[in-house]
Amino acid sequence: MAQETGNRPIAKNRRARYDYHIDETYEAGMVLTGTEVKSLRQGRASLVDGFAHIHDGEVWLNNVHIPEYSQGTWTNHSSRRSRKLLLHREQISRLIGKTREPGRTLVPLSLYFSDGKAKVEIALARGKREYDKRHAIAEREAKRDIERALRRRR
């Protein structure tokens, strides 16, 4: 079997960039069962309600939906179980200090295969206020209008 190379995206959490200010991002490996990997290889996952938290010096990913594998039997996994993330000890200790600050949380941004291994990109984020969201929408629409005007001018 040929070794898989490069990055292959599985799922993105587009809502996270709308709801949060992203401060730092980290790439983490995940501890998965066989049927979870097979389900991910089919491109089926959802990060919408997902979040990460630190418990006993370990980072755990919760509420990420990886549906059951269709050909799985009694070995199938629970679709919303907690999954352990694999990070370096220095990164975990840094995240412990940062998440203790008020308003900071860990959210998953994307799920992908990197050289055949399932990875998740998590972000240290601060929640946006309602007026921040409106400002971001207005900024995006203004940028779109400028691009339209430039295209019409050419």
ABEGO torsion letter per residue (X at the ends): XBBBBEBBBABBBAAAAAABBBABBBBBBBBBBAAAAAAAAAGBBBAAABBBBBBGGBBBBBGBBBBBBAABBAABBBAABBBBBBBBAAAAAAAAAAAABBGBBBBBABBBBBGGBBBBBBBBBBBBBAAAAAAAAAAAAAAAAAAAAAAAAX
